[in-house]
Amino acid sequence: MHFLPQKIDDYVVAHSEQEPKLLQELSRETWQRVLNPRMLSGAFQGRVLAMIAKLVAPKSILEIGTYTGYSALCLAEGLQEDGILYTIDKNEELEELQTKYFEKSAYRGRIKQYVGNAIDIIPEIDKNFDLVFIDADKSNYPNYFNLIIDKMNPGGIILSDNVLWSGKVVEELNPKDIDTKMLLEYNKLLKEDQRIETVLLPIRDGLTVSRVK
């Protein structure tokens, strides 16, 4: 979803860092092999994620929603040398493709994959996090936040994707649209929770940056 005029969006992309070759390959294979390839973080958003990760320089990252591994590899660019990225996805059919590109990357051995329900897995990861990226089923965003907020290190960053949901958050709510309803609740939660400070960025489909106080 693009909220900027196309010419401006093209200019922004043209004057931003380009994606590494390995990510180009992963993007191409995702579009060739996987259903719903639009779920992939695009090249521009991937560079945004990589830049934020490099600014944070995390020792521990949690990603909720691996998909084919593109965003994990972007976030891993900011890891400290002994840092670890933990990434969770419920779709076991994608694990082989994720592993293929993780193994080809410079972060081989520093990305730990989990397959299953994140709500069950997160409590089992005995770590605190410097950076968390939430990009899974939208109806569980509030649940994910409640699971990770007490596992965040002071000054840690929580990134939440798709928070504008193709603009549906400012349209009349369809009572049957559970995802939009929960995103509205989630965005309100981020704005009002006194443990964090939040800025919602209109990048692609909306990316919220929340800093733990």
C-alpha atoms as a printed R data frame, in Angstrom:
    type eleno elety resid chain resno       x       y      z
1   ATOM     1    CA   MET     A     1   0.000   0.000  0.000
2   ATOM     2    CA   HIS     A     2   1.426   3.376 -1.044
3   ATOM     3    CA   PHE     A     3   0.048   6.550  0.494
4   ATOM     4    CA   LEU     A     4   2.393   8.892 -1.368
5   ATOM     5    CA   PRO     A     5   1.860   9.997 -4.986
6   ATOM     6    CA   GLN     A     6   3.645   7.539 -7.271
7   ATOM     7    CA   LYS     A     7   6.210  10.065 -8.531
8   ATOM     8    CA   ILE     A     8   7.184  11.024 -5.004
9   ATOM     9    CA   ASP     A     9   7.325   7.384 -3.957
10  ATOM    10    CA   ASP     A    10   9.561   6.572 -6.928
11  ATOM    11    CA   TYR     A    11  11.871   9.463 -5.996
12  ATOM    12    CA   VAL     A    12  12.076   8.293 -2.373
13  ATOM    13    CA   VAL     A    13  12.998   4.765 -3.438
14  ATOM    14    CA   ALA     A    14  15.523   5.999 -6.020
15  ATOM    15    CA   HIS     A    15  17.320   8.069 -3.388
16  ATOM    16    CA   SER     A    16  17.409   5.394 -0.696
17  ATOM    17    CA   GLU     A    17  19.832   2.508 -0.164
18  ATOM    18    CA   GLN     A    18  19.324  -0.404 -2.540
19  ATOM    19    CA   GLU     A    19  18.670  -3.934 -1.302
20  ATOM    20    CA   PRO     A    20  21.581  -6.409 -1.196
21  ATOM    21    CA   LYS     A    21  21.864  -9.042 -3.907
22  ATOM    22    CA   LEU     A    22  20.888 -11.917 -1.587
23  ATOM    23    CA   LEU     A    23  17.634 -10.177 -0.727
24  ATOM    24    CA   GLN     A    24  16.940  -9.584 -4.413
25  ATOM    25    CA   GLU     A    25  17.271 -13.337 -4.930
26  ATOM    26    CA   LEU     A    26  14.989 -14.110 -1.983
27  ATOM    27    CA   SER     A    27  12.388 -11.643 -3.190
28  ATOM    28    CA   ARG     A    28  12.445 -13.149 -6.671
29  ATOM    29    CA   GLU     A    29  12.088 -16.709 -5.363
30  ATOM    30    CA   THR     A    30   9.273 -15.672 -3.017
31  ATOM    31    CA   TRP     A    31   7.316 -14.228 -5.951
32  ATOM    32    CA   GLN     A    32   7.977 -17.369 -8.000
33  ATOM    33    CA   ARG     A    33   7.160 -20.012 -5.384
34  ATOM    34    CA   VAL     A    34   5.005 -18.700 -2.553
35  ATOM    35    CA   LEU     A    35   1.330 -17.832 -2.331
36  ATOM    36    CA   ASN     A    36   0.510 -14.235 -1.343
37  ATOM    37    CA   PRO     A    37   3.968 -12.838 -2.159
38  ATOM    38    CA   ARG     A    38   2.687  -9.336 -1.349
39  ATOM    39    CA   MET     A    39   3.193 -10.254  2.301
40  ATOM    40    CA   LEU     A    40   6.927  -9.859  1.667
41  ATOM    41    CA   SER     A    41   8.613  -6.762  3.073
42  ATOM    42    CA   GLY     A    42   9.563  -4.758  0.009
43  ATOM    43    CA   ALA     A    43  13.006  -3.415 -0.788
44  ATOM    44    CA   PHE     A    44  12.330   0.071  0.600
45  ATOM    45    CA   GLN     A    45  10.744  -1.079  3.840
46  ATOM    46    CA   GLY     A    46  13.500  -3.620  4.200
47  ATOM    47    CA   ARG     A    47  16.075  -0.825  4.075
48  ATOM    48    CA   VAL     A    48  14.079   1.065  6.701
49  ATOM    49    CA   LEU     A    49  14.121  -1.998  8.971
50  ATOM    50    CA   ALA     A    50  17.851  -2.484  8.402
51  ATOM    51    CA   MET     A    51  18.565   1.179  9.185
52  ATOM    52    CA   ILE     A    52  16.566   1.082 12.425
53  ATOM    53    CA   ALA     A    53  18.307  -2.132 13.451
54  ATOM    54    CA   LYS     A    54  21.716  -0.580 12.788
55  ATOM    55    CA   LEU     A    55  20.800   2.475 14.863
56  ATOM    56    CA   VAL     A    56  19.624   0.287 17.747
57  ATOM    57    CA   ALA     A    57  22.562  -2.165 17.442
58  ATOM    58    CA   PRO     A    58  20.621  -4.893 19.277
59  ATOM    59    CA   LYS     A    59  22.101  -7.926 20.943
60  ATOM    60    CA   SER     A    60  18.754  -9.720 20.822
61  ATOM    61    CA   ILE     A    61  15.942  -9.383 18.289
62  ATOM    62    CA   LEU     A    62  12.537 -11.049 18.251
63  ATOM    63    CA   GLU     A    63  10.553 -11.241 15.037
64  ATOM    64    CA   ILE     A    64   6.928 -12.376 15.120
65  ATOM    65    CA   GLY     A    65   6.088 -13.433 11.566
66  ATOM    66    CA   THR     A    66   9.040 -14.759  9.553
67  ATOM    67    CA   TYR     A    67   7.262 -15.410  6.253
68  ATOM    68    CA   THR     A    68  10.130 -16.240  3.839
69  ATOM    69    CA   GLY     A    69  12.832 -14.581  5.936
70  ATOM    70    CA   TYR     A    70  13.310 -11.280  4.108
71  ATOM    71    CA   SER     A    71  12.653  -8.977  7.060
72  ATOM    72    CA   ALA     A    72  14.691 -11.200  9.390
73  ATOM    73    CA   LEU     A    73  17.730 -10.775  7.178
74  ATOM    74    CA   CYS     A    74  17.172  -7.011  7.075
75  ATOM    75    CA   LEU     A    75  16.943  -6.790 10.865
76  ATOM    76    CA   ALA     A    76  19.966  -9.055 11.312
77  ATOM    77    CA   GLU     A    77  22.128  -6.439  9.586
78  ATOM    78    CA   GLY     A    78  22.077  -4.450 12.829
79  ATOM    79    CA   LEU     A    79  22.940  -7.304 15.207
80  ATOM    80    CA   GLN     A    80  25.959  -7.010 17.440
81  ATOM    81    CA   GLU     A    81  28.630  -9.571 16.592
82  ATOM    82    CA   ASP     A    82  27.447 -11.979 19.278
83  ATOM    83    CA   GLY     A    83  23.776 -11.104 18.821
84  ATOM    84    CA   ILE     A    84  20.912 -13.498 18.084
85  ATOM    85    CA   LEU     A    85  17.668 -13.037 16.167
86  ATOM    86    CA   TYR     A    86  14.722 -15.224 17.195
87  ATOM    87    CA   THR     A    87  12.027 -15.505 14.546
88  ATOM    88    CA   ILE     A    88   8.644 -17.255 14.718
89  ATOM    89    CA   ASP     A    89   6.199 -18.335 12.029
90  ATOM    90    CA   LYS     A    90   3.308 -20.774 12.147
91  ATOM    91    CA   ASN     A    91   3.678 -21.893  8.506
92  ATOM    92    CA   GLU     A    92   5.957 -24.935  8.512
93  ATOM    93    CA   GLU     A    93   5.921 -25.067  4.706
94  ATOM    94    CA   LEU     A    94   8.084 -21.931  4.597
95  ATOM    95    CA   GLU     A    95  10.800 -23.194  6.932
96  ATOM    96    CA   GLU     A    96  12.913 -24.749  4.167
97  ATOM    97    CA   LEU     A    97  12.967 -21.537  2.116
98  ATOM    98    CA   GLN     A    98  13.796 -19.455  5.194
99  ATOM    99    CA   THR     A    99  16.656 -21.780  6.097
100 ATOM   100    CA   LYS     A   100  18.051 -21.734  2.572
101 ATOM   101    CA   TYR     A   101  18.600 -17.987  2.657
102 ATOM   102    CA   PHE     A   102  19.600 -17.768  6.311
103 ATOM   103    CA   GLU     A   103  22.347 -20.303  5.567
104 ATOM   104    CA   LYS     A   104  23.502 -18.296  2.531
105 ATOM   105    CA   SER     A   105  23.690 -15.085  4.556
106 ATOM   106    CA   ALA     A   106  26.382 -13.561  6.759
107 ATOM   107    CA   TYR     A   107  24.157 -14.330  9.781
108 ATOM   108    CA   ARG     A   108  24.315 -18.105  9.511
109 ATOM   109    CA   GLY     A   109  24.005 -19.616 12.980
110 ATOM   110    CA   ARG     A   110  22.785 -16.348 14.505
111 ATOM   111    CA   ILE     A   111  19.144 -16.706 13.471
112 ATOM   112    CA   LYS     A   112  17.022 -19.128 15.489
113 ATOM   113    CA   GLN     A   113  13.818 -20.277 13.780
114 ATOM   114    CA   TYR     A   114  10.666 -21.393 15.547
115 ATOM   115    CA   VAL     A   115   7.631 -22.939 13.874
116 ATOM   116    CA   GLY     A   116   4.318 -22.722 15.687
117 ATOM   117    CA   ASN     A   117   2.023 -20.377 17.539
118 ATOM   118    CA   ALA     A   118   3.922 -17.290 18.712
119 ATOM   119    CA   ILE     A   119   1.637 -16.934 21.731
120 ATOM   120    CA   ASP     A   120   2.919 -20.302 22.959
121 ATOM   121    CA   ILE     A   121   6.530 -19.859 21.864
122 ATOM   122    CA   ILE     A   122   7.329 -16.350 23.149
123 ATOM   123    CA   PRO     A   123   7.059 -17.287 26.850
124 ATOM   124    CA   GLU     A   124   9.465 -20.179 26.227
125 ATOM   125    CA   ILE     A   125  12.242 -17.899 24.926
126 ATOM   126    CA   ASP     A   126  14.182 -17.026 28.064
127 ATOM   127    CA   LYS     A   127  15.579 -13.740 26.783
128 ATOM   128    CA   ASN     A   128  14.974 -10.020 26.998
129 ATOM   129    CA   PHE     A   129  14.940  -8.110 23.734
130 ATOM   130    CA   ASP     A   130  16.442  -4.903 22.393
131 ATOM   131    CA   LEU     A   131  14.326  -4.934 19.238
132 ATOM   132    CA   VAL     A   132  11.023  -6.620 18.372
133 ATOM   133    CA   PHE     A   133   9.291  -6.666 14.987
134 ATOM   134    CA   ILE     A   134   5.593  -7.609 15.003
135 ATOM   135    CA   ASP     A   135   4.307  -8.656 11.586
136 ATOM   136    CA   ALA     A   136   2.009 -11.658 11.988
137 ATOM   137    CA   ASP     A   137  -1.753 -12.156 12.301
138 ATOM   138    CA   LYS     A   138  -3.216  -8.728 13.030
139 ATOM   139    CA   SER     A   139  -5.935  -9.961 15.377
140 ATOM   140    CA   ASN     A   140  -3.243 -10.999 17.865
141 ATOM   141    CA   TYR     A   141  -1.199  -7.783 17.878
142 ATOM   142    CA   PRO     A   142  -2.454  -6.753 21.363
143 ATOM   143    CA   ASN     A   143  -1.670 -10.241 22.666
144 ATOM   144    CA   TYR     A   144   1.845 -10.114 21.231
145 ATOM   145    CA   PHE     A   145   2.438  -6.715 22.779
146 ATOM   146    CA   ASN     A   146   1.317  -7.927 26.197
147 ATOM   147    CA   LEU     A   147   3.637 -10.927 25.929
148 ATOM   148    CA   ILE     A   148   6.734  -8.962 24.970
149 ATOM   149    CA   ILE     A   149   6.451  -5.680 26.846
150 ATOM   150    CA   ASP     A   150   7.897  -7.102 30.087
151 ATOM   151    CA   LYS     A   151  10.664  -8.836 28.118
152 ATOM   152    CA   MET     A   152  11.946  -5.574 26.606
153 ATOM   153    CA   ASN     A   153  15.198  -4.019 27.756
154 ATOM   154    CA   PRO     A   154  15.030  -0.327 28.729
155 ATOM   155    CA   GLY     A   155  15.294   1.778 25.579
156 ATOM   156    CA   GLY     A   156  14.258  -1.205 23.473
157 ATOM   157    CA   ILE     A   157  12.313  -0.685 20.250
158 ATOM   158    CA   ILE     A   158   9.067  -2.363 19.190
159 ATOM   159    CA   LEU     A   159   8.263  -2.141 15.477
160 ATOM   160    CA   SER     A   160   4.696  -2.913 14.384
161 ATOM   161    CA   ASP     A   161   3.895  -3.398 10.700
162 ATOM   162    CA   ASN     A   162   0.670  -2.860  8.690
163 ATOM   163    CA   VAL     A   163  -0.828  -0.549 11.298
164 ATOM   164    CA   LEU     A   164  -2.654   1.529  8.640
165 ATOM   165    CA   TRP     A   165  -4.087  -1.628  7.044
166 ATOM   166    CA   SER     A   166  -4.610  -0.218  3.541
167 ATOM   167    CA   GLY     A   167  -6.285   2.837  5.039
168 ATOM   168    CA   LYS     A   168  -9.073   0.822  6.668
169 ATOM   169    CA   VAL     A   169  -8.233   2.295 10.073
170 ATOM   170    CA   VAL     A   170  -9.793   5.624  9.036
171 ATOM   171    CA   GLU     A   171 -12.825   4.151  7.251
172 ATOM   172    CA   GLU     A   172 -16.159   3.113  8.727
173 ATOM   173    CA   LEU     A   173 -15.607  -0.181 10.507
174 ATOM   174    CA   ASN     A   174 -17.286  -3.286  9.175
175 ATOM   175    CA   PRO     A   175 -18.380  -5.208 12.327
176 ATOM   176    CA   LYS     A   176 -17.234  -8.442 10.679
177 ATOM   177    CA   ASP     A   177 -13.720  -7.100 10.011
178 ATOM   178    CA   ILE     A   178 -11.917  -8.446 13.066
179 ATOM   179    CA   ASP     A   179  -8.405  -7.564 11.842
180 ATOM   180    CA   THR     A   180  -9.220  -3.870 11.432
181 ATOM   181    CA   LYS     A   181 -11.033  -3.811 14.764
182 ATOM   182    CA   MET     A   182  -8.033  -5.270 16.567
183 ATOM   183    CA   LEU     A   183  -5.596  -2.939 14.791
184 ATOM   184    CA   LEU     A   184  -7.674   0.039 15.906
185 ATOM   185    CA   GLU     A   185  -7.470  -1.262 19.468
186 ATOM   186    CA   TYR     A   186  -3.762  -1.927 19.093
187 ATOM   187    CA   ASN     A   187  -2.957   1.528 17.761
188 ATOM   188    CA   LYS     A   188  -4.886   3.029 20.668
189 ATOM   189    CA   LEU     A   189  -2.987   0.784 23.088
190 ATOM   190    CA   LEU     A   190   0.381   1.951 21.738
191 ATOM   191    CA   LYS     A   191  -0.657   5.583 21.971
192 ATOM   192    CA   GLU     A   192  -1.912   5.341 25.555
193 ATOM   193    CA   ASP     A   193   0.465   2.866 27.218
194 ATOM   194    CA   GLN     A   194   2.684   4.895 29.561
195 ATOM   195    CA   ARG     A   195   5.547   2.393 29.375
196 ATOM   196    CA   ILE     A   196   6.373   3.385 25.799
197 ATOM   197    CA   GLU     A   197   6.583   6.405 23.519
198 ATOM   198    CA   THR     A   198   5.268   5.896 19.997
199 ATOM   199    CA   VAL     A   199   5.461   7.403 16.530
200 ATOM   200    CA   LEU     A   200   3.356   6.000 13.675
201 ATOM   201    CA   LEU     A   201   5.146   6.382 10.343
202 ATOM   202    CA   PRO     A   202   3.162   6.335  7.067
203 ATOM   203    CA   ILE     A   203   5.737   4.041  5.457
204 ATOM   204    CA   ARG     A   204   4.149   1.600  3.025
205 ATOM   205    CA   ASP     A   205   1.199   0.118  4.983
206 ATOM   206    CA   GLY     A   206   2.145   1.882  8.199
207 ATOM   207    CA   LEU     A   207   5.042   1.179 10.565
208 ATOM   208    CA   THR     A   208   4.890   2.111 14.244
209 ATOM   209    CA   VAL     A   209   8.072   2.715 16.206
210 ATOM   210    CA   SER     A   210   7.598   2.391 19.977
211 ATOM   211    CA   ARG     A   211  10.443   3.007 22.438
212 ATOM   212    CA   VAL     A   212  10.366   1.440 25.866
213 ATOM   213    CA   LYS     A   213  11.001   4.041 28.568
